[in-house]
């Protein structure tokens, strides 16, 4: 079975299911797809209810960070403290997006909202489940929402490091490294969780069509450069939100 963390790649969601709304447009060379999945409308889909905004383009360009900021502002609360959480393993290139992004953020307090940031690392090294760590920090800081950044998996190799997805449905840490943990969502944390992710890997079987390749991951040859570009892009967008 093919695995994708991108709602835009789901055949079920693009086949006109009642209740699901999908709108696409292109601005400044960036394709934007906005998918809304209402509660209880598609119980068989692997994507939970929520809003998914996907932007496809070049992270090194000037348009994508600005459009990413605009998309994030639609999902984040207008005031309060935003806790940015960088998920994943910083020592594995394809899973380092969260950590790299957090290191580029500028935590501060603006006139309407504030930003705090934490690099969670991985449970195997900390001994603490990511959701428990994030929930405890969010409660201590009285955060109004969590902005979780992590690497994702996709089906279409042309989307590798060329797509970013924002979602109100939260995220399952480890998706981009094929080592999923407990979900990080409003249900488990107690406050809204906005997930931001970039597909940095795909199941090799999605590329070759050979089921025997399901245990292998495919990644771009320049994954280190792409991870740096995307962390800069996401951090630029987040930093510009705090006013």
Rosetta silent file (secondary structure, phi, psi, omega in degrees, C-alpha in Angstrom):
SEQUENCE: XXXXXXXXXXXXXXXXXXXXXXXXXXXXXXXXXXXXXXXXXXXXXXXXXXXXXXXXXXXXXXXXXXXXXXXXXXXXXXXXXXXXXXXXXXXXXXXXXXXXXXXXXXXXXXXXXXXXXXXXXXXXXXXXXXXXXXXXXXXXXXXXXXXXXXXXXXXXXXXXXXXXXXXXXXXXXXXXXXXXXXXXXXXXXXXXXXXXXXXXXXXXXXXXXXXXXXXXXXXXXXXXXXXXXXXXXXXXXXXXXXX
SCORE:     score description
SCORE:     0.000 S_00000001
   1 L     0.000  134.514  179.782    0.000    0.000    0.000 S_00000001
   2 L   -71.966  145.317 -179.170    1.320    3.446   -0.906 S_00000001
   3 L  -120.599  129.667  174.699    2.018    5.812    1.953 S_00000001
   4 L  -144.978  141.268  174.894    1.734    9.569    1.771 S_00000001
   5 L   -93.408   -4.572 -177.164    1.439   12.296    4.372 S_00000001
   6 L   -91.977  120.746  178.061    0.168   14.754    1.749 S_00000001
   7 H   -62.663  -31.982 -177.034   -3.594   15.187    1.567 S_00000001
   8 H   -66.587  -18.440  179.637   -3.200   16.526   -1.965 S_00000001
   9 H   -91.750   -6.283 -177.713   -1.917   13.101   -3.067 S_00000001
  10 L   -74.085  120.236  179.276   -4.892   11.174   -1.727 S_00000001
  11 L   -63.345  -35.956 -178.823   -6.940    9.722   -4.581 S_00000001
  12 L   -64.908  -39.381 -176.870   -9.984    9.499   -2.327 S_00000001
  13 L   -75.088  -23.140 -179.187   -9.875   13.189   -1.462 S_00000001
  14 L   -95.734    5.428 -175.887   -9.496   14.248   -5.100 S_00000001
  15 L  -100.420   15.032  174.993  -12.335   12.049   -6.359 S_00000001
  16 L    79.863   40.785  178.220  -15.177   14.331   -5.324 S_00000001
  17 L   -70.351  132.609  179.678  -16.208   12.876   -1.972 S_00000001
  18 L   -55.804  134.770  178.388  -19.268   14.686   -0.541 S_00000001
  19 L    95.106  -24.560 -179.974  -18.327   17.185    2.155 S_00000001
  20 L   -89.728  128.059  179.435  -14.692   17.518    1.115 S_00000001
  21 E  -113.203  134.096  179.576  -13.784   20.837   -0.501 S_00000001
  22 E  -135.725  125.260 -179.914  -10.653   21.358   -2.565 S_00000001
  23 E  -128.470  132.699  178.837   -9.613   24.621   -4.232 S_00000001
  24 E  -124.313  145.325  175.016   -6.419   25.194   -6.245 S_00000001
  25 E  -156.336  164.544  179.705   -4.852   28.337   -7.633 S_00000001
  26 E  -122.626  128.175  179.672   -1.424   29.581   -8.671 S_00000001
  27 E  -130.166  123.727  177.653    0.166   32.789   -7.329 S_00000001
  28 L    57.153   33.395  179.992    3.642   33.956   -8.281 S_00000001
  29 L    82.148    1.091  179.186    4.508   30.573   -9.738 S_00000001
  30 E  -105.724  123.437  177.731    3.467   28.765   -6.535 S_00000001
  31 E   -84.884  127.853 -178.455    0.568   26.320   -6.773 S_00000001
  32 E  -117.114  126.174  177.005   -1.676   26.444   -3.699 S_00000001
  33 E  -121.269  124.709 -176.922   -4.200   23.718   -2.895 S_00000001
  34 E  -114.372  112.229 -177.988   -6.622   24.197    0.009 S_00000001
  35 E  -115.069  131.362  177.385   -8.438   21.036    1.165 S_00000001
  36 E  -120.060  123.268  179.698  -11.042   20.967    3.936 S_00000001
  37 E  -113.595  107.114 -179.612  -12.155   17.640    5.416 S_00000001
  38 L   -72.391  158.903  179.251  -15.150   17.996    7.781 S_00000001
  39 L   -58.556  131.117  173.617  -15.626   15.743   10.769 S_00000001
  40 L    76.083    3.712 -175.761  -17.150   12.366    9.890 S_00000001
  41 L   -82.574  -33.893 -178.418  -17.272   12.932    6.137 S_00000001
  42 L  -134.055   73.648 -174.610  -14.601   10.459    5.051 S_00000001
  43 L   -63.142  -20.984 -176.864  -14.103    7.901    7.812 S_00000001
  44 L   -91.108   -7.131  179.470  -12.046    5.572    5.591 S_00000001
  45 L   -78.141  150.067 -179.856   -9.386    8.085    4.570 S_00000001
  46 L   -80.969   -6.748  178.408   -6.028    8.013    6.378 S_00000001
  47 L   -96.982  118.477 -178.594   -6.107   11.810    6.592 S_00000001
  48 L   -68.364  166.168  179.615   -8.068   13.025    9.659 S_00000001
  49 L   -59.936  144.450 -179.601  -10.570   15.865    9.545 S_00000001
  50 E   153.011 -172.279  178.785   -9.076   19.325    9.260 S_00000001
  51 E  -110.898  133.784 -179.110   -7.761   21.863    6.811 S_00000001
  52 E  -124.255  118.895  177.265   -4.762   21.118    4.620 S_00000001
  53 E  -113.338  120.765 -178.248   -2.991   23.879    2.679 S_00000001
  54 E  -114.118  131.987  176.299   -0.318   22.727    0.253 S_00000001
  55 E  -119.260  130.174 -178.560    2.128   25.018   -1.517 S_00000001
  56 E  -118.326  120.952 -178.940    4.276   23.730   -4.379 S_00000001
  57 L   175.590 -167.439 -177.290    7.264   25.747   -5.516 S_00000001
  58 L   -92.948  117.805 -177.548   10.903   26.707   -5.056 S_00000001
  59 L   -66.848  -17.945 -178.592   11.827   27.409   -1.393 S_00000001
  60 L   -85.844   -8.323  178.664   14.718   29.637   -2.488 S_00000001
  61 L   -79.878  171.998 -178.174   12.393   32.046   -4.310 S_00000001
  62 H   -86.021  -22.130 -174.726   10.822   35.136   -2.784 S_00000001
  63 H   -74.229  -41.767 -171.831    7.192   34.150   -3.386 S_00000001
  64 H   -64.308  -46.313  177.695    6.988   30.966   -1.339 S_00000001
  65 H   -58.372  -39.293 -179.846    7.996   32.346    2.101 S_00000001
  66 H   -66.954  -41.260  179.450    5.479   35.197    1.718 S_00000001
  67 H   -71.960  -33.403  176.833    2.687   32.841    0.669 S_00000001
  68 H   -65.707  -40.112  176.228    3.614   30.396    3.425 S_00000001
  69 H   -60.704  -45.763 -179.013    3.314   33.213    5.967 S_00000001
  70 H   -61.560  -41.216  179.490   -0.114   34.129    4.584 S_00000001
  71 H   -66.597  -42.742 -179.574   -1.273   30.505    4.796 S_00000001
  72 H   -63.619  -37.884 -179.829    0.013   30.080    8.356 S_00000001
  73 H   -64.613  -24.919  176.971   -1.768   33.246    9.480 S_00000001
  74 H   -72.868  -23.350 -175.108   -5.052   31.707    8.329 S_00000001
  75 H  -104.030  -28.123 -177.849   -4.555   28.751   10.663 S_00000001
  76 L   -80.675  152.485  175.466   -2.830   30.254   13.701 S_00000001
  77 L   -66.452  152.023 -175.625   -4.733   32.100   16.468 S_00000001
  78 L   -72.457  -16.322 -178.498   -4.536   35.918   16.214 S_00000001
  79 L  -150.119  173.014 -179.911   -2.950   36.328   19.648 S_00000001
  80 E   101.355 -173.713 -178.633   -1.245   34.429   22.455 S_00000001
  81 E   -97.930  127.449  176.119    1.946   32.412   22.623 S_00000001
  82 E   -97.089  123.535  175.853    2.892   30.108   19.748 S_00000001
  83 E   -98.667  108.303  176.994    5.069   27.157   20.743 S_00000001
  84 E   -86.517  126.191 -178.216    7.110   26.063   17.731 S_00000001
  85 E  -119.121  119.036  177.855    8.265   22.452   18.093 S_00000001
  86 E   -91.538  109.534 -176.957   10.949   21.025   15.819 S_00000001
  87 E   -91.269  166.133  173.372   10.359   17.290   15.531 S_00000001
  88 L   102.045  179.927 -177.016   12.631   14.592   14.170 S_00000001
  89 L  -101.645  111.919 -177.672   16.246   13.444   14.391 S_00000001
  90 L   -66.020  -14.729 -178.406   18.772   16.222   13.702 S_00000001
  91 L   -90.087   -5.543  177.380   21.457   13.642   12.911 S_00000001
  92 L  -112.850  117.856 -171.255   19.543   12.160    9.953 S_00000001
  93 H   -53.577  -47.960 -176.030   19.461   14.560    7.020 S_00000001
  94 H   -69.748  -12.156 -178.483   16.027   13.591    5.708 S_00000001
  95 H  -115.744   15.108 -173.347   14.597   13.932    9.234 S_00000001
  96 L   -98.174    1.507 -175.548   16.377   17.123   10.305 S_00000001
  97 H   -55.745  -45.066 -177.954   13.920   19.717    8.949 S_00000001
  98 H   -60.438  -48.348 -178.510   12.288   20.366   12.340 S_00000001
  99 H   -65.311  -43.440 -179.558   15.554   20.923   14.192 S_00000001
 100 H   -62.709  -38.351  179.617   17.060   23.088   11.443 S_00000001
 101 H   -66.377  -45.571 -179.083   13.955   25.281   11.359 S_00000001
 102 H   -59.145  -38.509 -178.382   13.895   25.786   15.131 S_00000001
 103 L   -69.279  -13.060  179.405   17.548   26.894   15.089 S_00000001
 104 L  -103.150   -2.167  179.322   16.627   29.660   12.636 S_00000001
 105 L   -81.061  156.906  177.497   13.693   31.031   14.616 S_00000001
 106 L  -119.678   89.442  179.545   13.873   34.195   16.720 S_00000001
 107 L   -61.153  128.318 -179.724   11.735   33.625   19.854 S_00000001
 108 L  -164.951  173.658  178.637   10.327   36.933   21.018 S_00000001
 109 E  -112.539  124.457  178.100    7.175   38.719   22.132 S_00000001
 110 L  -100.793 -170.922 -177.790    5.315   40.932   19.680 S_00000001
 111 L   -73.706  -29.107 -178.482    2.376   43.268   20.167 S_00000001
 112 L  -111.914  -32.260 -178.677   -0.225   40.591   19.398 S_00000001
 113 E  -147.069  166.919 -178.639    1.534   37.257   19.840 S_00000001
 114 E  -128.474  160.390 -179.126    4.743   35.705   21.102 S_00000001
 115 E  -128.035  129.057  171.077    6.963   32.884   19.902 S_00000001
 116 E  -123.751  154.850 -174.868    8.751   30.212   21.912 S_00000001
 117 E  -140.286  145.739  177.817   10.655   27.316   20.368 S_00000001
 118 E  -144.053  138.511  175.084   11.826   23.856   21.359 S_00000001
 119 E  -100.262  112.060 -170.300   13.799   21.165   19.564 S_00000001
 120 E   -80.767  -22.297 -173.156   12.308   17.877   20.738 S_00000001
 121 E    61.734 -155.454 -177.028   14.871   15.420   19.291 S_00000001
 122 L  -121.647  152.631 -176.121   13.692   11.777   19.233 S_00000001
 123 H   -58.398  -35.406 -178.461   12.276    9.522   21.935 S_00000001
 124 H   -61.232  -25.069 -178.171   15.083    6.980   21.515 S_00000001
 125 H   -99.560  -34.327 -177.468   17.549    9.615   22.706 S_00000001
 126 H   -92.157  -25.764 -175.480   15.502   11.585   25.258 S_00000001
 127 L    77.625    7.866 -178.485   13.423    8.765   26.717 S_00000001
 128 L  -121.330  126.911  176.320   10.413   11.090   26.564 S_00000001
 129 L   -61.417  135.689 -175.555    7.522   10.649   24.140 S_00000001
 130 H   -55.142  -43.825 -177.594    7.344   13.761   21.945 S_00000001
 131 H   -63.377  -36.513  179.336    3.679   14.417   22.655 S_00000001
 132 H   -68.493  -40.110  178.838    4.279   14.335   26.431 S_00000001
 133 H   -64.224  -48.909 -178.084    7.209   16.756   26.146 S_00000001
 134 H   -64.560  -41.508 -179.977    5.327   19.216   23.937 S_00000001
 135 H   -62.498  -42.713 -178.935    2.186   19.022   26.075 S_00000001
 136 H   -65.177  -43.099 -179.943    4.132   19.714   29.283 S_00000001
 137 H   -67.090  -42.077  179.895    5.975   22.702   27.800 S_00000001
 138 H   -61.322  -41.024  179.243    2.789   24.106   26.262 S_00000001
 139 H   -67.624  -40.573 -179.292    0.986   23.885   29.602 S_00000001
 140 H   -64.732  -36.690 -177.341    3.885   25.495   31.487 S_00000001
 141 H   -91.504   -4.182 -176.124    4.039   28.421   29.029 S_00000001
 142 L    56.524   43.793 -179.845    0.247   28.726   28.694 S_00000001
 143 L   -66.842  148.243  177.492    0.640   28.474   24.925 S_00000001
 144 L   -92.624  -18.233  175.552   -2.403   29.061   22.738 S_00000001
 145 E  -163.923  163.428  175.537   -1.210   26.696   20.006 S_00000001
 146 E  -113.823  134.295  174.970    1.629   24.447   18.886 S_00000001
 147 E  -112.155  100.515 -174.212    3.322   24.848   15.516 S_00000001
 148 E   -95.647  127.016 -179.624    4.958   21.486   14.807 S_00000001
 149 E  -113.025  128.709 -176.974    7.582   21.244   12.054 S_00000001
 150 E  -155.172  164.820  174.874    8.609   17.837   10.732 S_00000001
 151 E   -83.083  148.943 -178.553    9.691   15.882    7.664 S_00000001
 152 E  -122.865  175.057  172.466    7.033   13.981    5.697 S_00000001
 153 E  -116.383  150.783  177.600    6.736   11.158    3.183 S_00000001
 154 E  -137.190  172.948  176.389    5.107   11.389   -0.242 S_00000001
 155 L   -94.773  -49.464 -175.005    4.248    9.150   -3.202 S_00000001
 156 L   -80.935  115.886 -178.648    5.221   11.288   -6.176 S_00000001
 157 H   -62.046  -20.901  178.588    9.023   11.789   -6.286 S_00000001
 158 H   -70.237  -15.185  178.189    8.523   15.092   -8.124 S_00000001
 159 H   -89.125  -10.948 -179.499    7.058   16.477   -4.880 S_00000001
 160 L   -58.403  121.971  178.564   10.167   15.656   -2.846 S_00000001
 161 L    56.151   26.913  174.971   11.481   18.924   -1.386 S_00000001
 162 L  -131.639   10.530 -175.688    9.165   20.891   -3.672 S_00000001
 163 E  -142.462  141.114  172.559    6.040   20.881   -1.498 S_00000001
 164 E  -130.533  135.791 -178.937    5.109   22.157    1.945 S_00000001
 165 E  -119.103  133.099  171.612    1.889   21.226    3.745 S_00000001
 166 E  -110.678  140.198 -177.088    0.189   23.046    6.611 S_00000001
 167 E  -146.968  142.242  174.939   -2.543   21.231    8.509 S_00000001
 168 L   -88.153   -1.535 -176.482   -4.865   21.809   11.450 S_00000001
 169 L   -86.656    0.208 -178.470   -5.114   18.042   11.931 S_00000001
 170 L    81.854 -161.932 -174.747   -1.782   17.769   13.719 S_00000001
 171 E  -156.045  156.720  173.053    0.939   15.288   12.865 S_00000001
 172 E  -105.388  108.432 -177.544    2.383   11.901   13.750 S_00000001
 173 L   -55.548  140.650  177.438    6.088   12.446   14.588 S_00000001
 174 L    94.897    1.308 -178.384    8.489   10.280   12.598 S_00000001
 175 H   -58.476  -42.470 -177.534    6.460   10.070    9.395 S_00000001
 176 H   -71.708  -12.246  179.341    9.372   11.250    7.275 S_00000001
 177 H  -112.945    9.146  179.020   11.652    8.613    8.799 S_00000001
 178 L    59.070   34.670  179.305    9.129    5.736    8.629 S_00000001
 179 L  -138.213   63.807 -172.324    9.187    5.464   12.434 S_00000001
 180 L   -63.373  144.098  176.298    5.837    6.878   13.493 S_00000001
 181 L  -117.500 -162.192  179.031    5.085    7.704   17.136 S_00000001
 182 L   -69.640  147.481 -176.449    1.973    8.910   18.959 S_00000001
 183 E   -66.621  149.106  175.113    0.060   11.699   17.240 S_00000001
 184 E  -112.106  104.248 -173.933    0.587   15.328   18.128 S_00000001
 185 L  -150.352  176.347  177.756   -2.856   16.940   17.843 S_00000001
 186 H   -60.092  -35.147 -178.476   -5.440   19.001   19.672 S_00000001
 187 H   -64.684  -36.831 -175.819   -6.835   15.773   21.106 S_00000001
 188 H   -95.332  -22.273 -177.271   -3.497   14.774   22.687 S_00000001
 189 H  -102.487  -29.779  178.088   -2.049   18.205   23.539 S_00000001
 190 L    98.015   -8.955  175.954   -5.206   20.088   24.545 S_00000001
 191 L  -134.988  164.761 -179.658   -4.668   23.128   22.311 S_00000001
 192 E   -57.207  138.691  176.297   -4.658   23.560   18.513 S_00000001
 193 E  -119.747  115.898  176.791   -1.722   21.919   16.756 S_00000001
 194 E  -101.511  121.317 -178.572   -0.751   23.315   13.363 S_00000001
 195 E   -99.415  136.871  174.726    1.602   21.007   11.487 S_00000001
 196 E  -124.389  122.989 -177.094    4.079   22.213    8.878 S_00000001
 197 E  -145.081  152.516  177.516    5.884   19.570    6.885 S_00000001
 198 E  -125.346  130.315  177.348    7.933   19.006    3.753 S_00000001
 199 E   -70.914  115.149  179.993    8.219   15.586    2.071 S_00000001
 200 E  -109.392   -2.926  179.980   11.897   14.692    2.213 S_00000001
 201 E  -153.382  157.594  175.709   11.501   10.987    1.463 S_00000001
 202 E  -137.746  148.818  174.194    9.243    8.545   -0.366 S_00000001
 203 E   -61.728  132.125 -178.666    8.811    4.815   -0.050 S_00000001
 204 H   -58.655  -31.188  179.242   10.989    3.288   -2.758 S_00000001
 205 H   -64.336  -26.378  177.065    8.065    1.059   -3.726 S_00000001
 206 H   -69.680  -25.670 -179.564    6.133    4.205   -4.682 S_00000001
 207 H   -89.382  -44.024 -174.900    8.854    4.966   -7.212 S_00000001
 208 H   -90.394  -22.404 -175.652    9.639    1.475   -8.512 S_00000001
 209 L    78.515    6.677 -178.507    6.208   -0.140   -8.153 S_00000001
 210 L   -98.380  113.139 -179.283    7.877   -3.152   -6.537 S_00000001
 211 H   -56.736  -25.029 -178.947    6.166   -4.159   -3.237 S_00000001
 212 H   -68.882  -13.435 -178.094    9.451   -5.690   -2.090 S_00000001
 213 H   -94.443    9.832 -176.037   10.897   -2.171   -1.836 S_00000001
 214 L   -63.718  -23.636 -177.635    8.422   -1.004    0.834 S_00000001
 215 L   -87.705    2.847  179.869   11.048   -1.170    3.561 S_00000001
 216 L  -113.126  151.236  177.583   13.337    1.277    1.756 S_00000001
 217 E  -112.764  145.124  174.782   13.146    5.064    1.464 S_00000001
 218 E  -110.398  137.652 -179.251   14.123    7.214   -1.508 S_00000001
 219 L  -139.568  157.000  178.192   15.475   10.733   -0.976 S_00000001
 220 L   -62.849  149.440  179.058   16.968   13.471   -3.197 S_00000001
 221 L   -67.870  -24.998  179.048   20.725   13.324   -3.753 S_00000001
 222 L  -104.782   37.435 -174.457   20.990   16.944   -2.561 S_00000001
 223 H   -59.647  -29.606  179.629   18.820   16.384    0.517 S_00000001
 224 H   -67.458  -42.277  178.914   21.229   18.315    2.745 S_00000001
 225 H   -67.860  -42.730 -178.998   20.944   21.463    0.620 S_00000001
 226 H   -62.870  -39.584  179.293   17.171   21.078    0.279 S_00000001
 227 H   -63.794  -38.466  177.839   16.748   20.727    4.044 S_00000001
 228 H   -66.246  -43.819 -179.036   18.688   23.940    4.574 S_00000001
 229 H   -62.534  -44.305 -177.653   16.629   25.816    1.963 S_00000001
 230 H   -70.715  -36.712  177.998   13.303   24.660    3.399 S_00000001
 231 H   -65.504  -37.288  175.683   14.286   25.388    7.005 S_00000001
 232 H   -63.782  -44.442 -178.333   15.235   28.927    5.930 S_00000001
 233 H   -62.156  -48.929 -178.036   11.935   29.306    4.060 S_00000001
 234 H   -67.048  -43.268  179.789    9.758   28.084    6.941 S_00000001
 235 H   -63.747  -38.981  177.885   11.686   30.038    9.585 S_00000001
 236 H   -60.453  -43.582  179.824   11.442   33.218    7.518 S_00000001
 237 H   -64.786  -45.103 -177.943    7.678   32.802    7.292 S_00000001
 238 H   -67.358  -46.240 -179.515    7.248   32.088   11.016 S_00000001
 239 H   -59.249  -34.829 -177.606    9.554   34.892   12.163 S_00000001
 240 H   -75.333  -12.546  179.170    7.666   37.401   10.039 S_00000001
 241 H   -77.241  -31.961 -177.610    4.361   36.506   11.729 S_00000001
 242 L   -76.749  112.601 -177.917    5.478   37.791   15.137 S_00000001
 243 L  -119.738    0.000    0.000    4.757   41.533   15.169 S_00000001
